[in-house]
Amino acid sequence: MKKTVSRSKWLALTAILSAMASILFFLEMPVPLMPGFIQFDFSMLPIFIGNIALGPLSGIVITIVKDLIHLIIKGAGATGGIGDFADLFTCLCFILPSGLIYKKFPNFKGLIAGLVAGCFSAAILSGLIFNALVVYPLYDKFILPMTAIVAMYQKIRPSANGLWEILAIFNMPYTFLKCVIISIIAVIIAKPLSSLLKINKE
């Protein structure tokens, strides 16, 4: 699916995918065995398509546009905008390794290697480390005390103790699984979608 497109077509397709990602971001679903403030959505799917079909820069642009539109329309909401910030970082952790590896090795093996790297990168860097050092401390300072956050997780698993343990048990596996689901769907629809969007050699 490695293609060369004109700048105008790149902009047009990136805009289309940004719109698709923005719409999907509003279609959030609750996640079983996770606190209520964590939602699942498929907005990363158009980001991944742009990332692979048009290059990592397209994936970055789609991610930023999607989160800005969500923040502007929905407002800071219950998360005070921290949720959008966390989503931005998660998406970047996923698309940058996958996009750069595929750009270097534009074949099926490169695609799979990039997906694997992206899934682990998002899970470890965002699901665990970034959440522990940045996101949840921000929640604690501006939204909800850390004790209340921990208590939400303990309702699901009473033996869970401490932020790092909770993130390792819940958030890191969830982030990894989400990226895997997005990757599988993206691989299945990537080729027909590229034809639909008319990404042809020029």
Steps between C-alpha positions, in 0.01 A plus 500: 500500500803726468389787278615843394231769499498866408494759777142600419380140513695443822326799658158392375536141619643608834201731545257218416667264743509773765124542464449124525719480811319793661158338447617165633650669806151610608368142475650387829406176671547389861769241561419192711717457810625858478396818686222700337723788391691270264321464166571303181473652153619426148644844424850356477395303192500792249819622666668169430377496139640850441818407681567204270350626174620861515791490745559571871446875456144434387441283807629775727283765333188282518564432868541867589198612295281225649585589859465874440156455342391274784623751758337798326162334445470299820697737718730402785225277641544281804870446431585870466661435164748261659333208325558658158862568593543137604335377181733716290806350665367145467432543129844648440666213688317260269529668161858627514672161538258327262520775239877544511571127484259456208655798324841335533371155402190551279388138485278265699778402741577866559132567562472222757827599668379859523166392645667286766736784591211748509287280723778446754605865483148627572443247777827563685569867433142625518295236680753469781775764519326812366186423698697451820726804466274752324134413439389367837696761700314763293169330581603498866582872494209635298219242473487225761718400797729206436335306781166525319658389172664200665169416669332474156747232398474324838126457444595280206802334662504552880857372536639768265732730690685811382491693175777314316350162583155614388631634171699183439194282566237710322616782275808349339326177385195701389710738291684209342175316421343814351797549268492133399128523413558816296797338326307189399209701360735741323694221330173348378354822358819682398513380140131551411497834680806621309315417177188676625702811579671462162857506630669432169853547376559830324 
